[in-house]
């Protein structure tokens, strides 16, 4: 079975994603940025070495069509309810090895994904750290142990350190790290990303 990449995505509709970015640049420009980032990711990350699927939110958007951003040939599943930990736990309970990425880091490349899957051959987990204290990628070699995401503070400067502490507590001690990237969450992130 091929390794599996899951892209967490929100429906690319005006006002449906990137609310913090919209507060800085407006709803329509934020929608355009998000749609563009998502379209680039779904094109750029395909590779015959792994499968790609979308985990979409809200669940009611599952049957909607956004061909540029959600290509019709990519399998989709609803993210389901709960916080980010609950939603990731469902993905990581299904098959392995699996990587999860969001759609907030436009710099992610096919080489990053290949490096992550390569790291999982010798490690329990792989993480792509984000500059804001979170992460842009999480990969597990085996299915997630129960409680992996318990107590992780989401959208916090300690998100990554909370997760790594949980991993070690549950015996996932061999953790590889990829390069650090910047999520595009706010107007300043967009300017910094464009100026890199």
GIDA-V396142 format. One record per run of one state. SS is the DSSP state (@ for helix, = for strand, . for the rest). FROM is the first residue (numbers start at 1). TO is the last residue. Records with the same first field share a line. If there is no record, write none. Layout:
# GIDA-V396142
SS = FROM-TO + FROM-TO
This chain:
# GIDA-V396142
. = 1-2 + 11-18 + 26-26 + 45-49 + 58-58 + 62-65 + 67-69 + 71-74 + 79-83 + 93-97 + 102-109 + 121-124 + 131-134 + 141-158 + 170-174 + 178-180 + 182-186 + 195-196
= = 3-10 + 50-57 + 66-66 + 70-70 + 75-78 + 98-101 + 125-130 + 135-140 + 175-177 + 181-181
@ = 19-25 + 27-44 + 59-61 + 84-92 + 110-120 + 159-169 + 187-194
